[in-house]
Amino acid sequence: MSQTTLPATGPSPDETGWRAWVVRHWRYLAFAFGGAVLGWGVFATWVSAIEYTSRTEFCITCHVMGDTVYPEYKKSSHFANQFGVHAGCPDCHVPQYNWILETQAKIATVGELYAFFFQGMDKVENFEKVRPELAKEVWGKFAASNARECRHCHDYSSMIPEQQKPSARSKHADAAKINENCVECHKGITHKNFEVKAAAPAPTDFDVDE
């Protein structure tokens, strides 16, 4: 007597394998892939914009910057010096090594754009009128961060006092004791100094390093 073989009733391998899973979930996979591509595109665009706008060449495309602060900067030791070390606008005015602070700084420039287009800051004479207040604002930012941007290049622990002039050696030694921020003594080192200084002391034989 012959036996009849019944067909298997369970699912086939193709119905339970990864191909079947992809077929059932392709919409979710397409959505995830599209979201990843879109997210990467937005991220790449933002990073490119940050990098492009963090250049001195970009800063001076604004004629007000190019006609005022840039000529001052070109005469400073931050532009050219005996060591060939060059610090551009972003090195001092854009937070370094912290993308959150850098993003905040970039967003804050919306206010500057508004002032340029709608408050007359596209004219050099108007910009010069408010420069003293703008300088105080920048100094305040340096003080609040304890000269964070300055310290990326300058640090008390890396100084060699024996190679400094006597007055600088003394001042830096005192400043290091209280971790004083650089701008307290170095206002106007790159741009015009709007600080009202006290009367100069009587001259002495001590070597004063301005």
Secondary structure, 3 states (H helix, E strand, C coil): CCCCCCCCCCCCHHHHCHHHHHHHCHHHHHHHHHHHHHHHHHHHHHHHHHHHHCCHHHHCCCHHHHHCHHHHHHCCCCCCCCCCCCCCHHHHHCCCCCHHHHHHHHHHHHHHHHHHHHCCCCCHHHHHHHHHHHHHHHHHHHHHCCCCCHHHCCCHHHCCHHHCCHHHHHHHHHHHHHCCCHHHCCCCCCCCCCCCCCCCCCCCCCCCCC
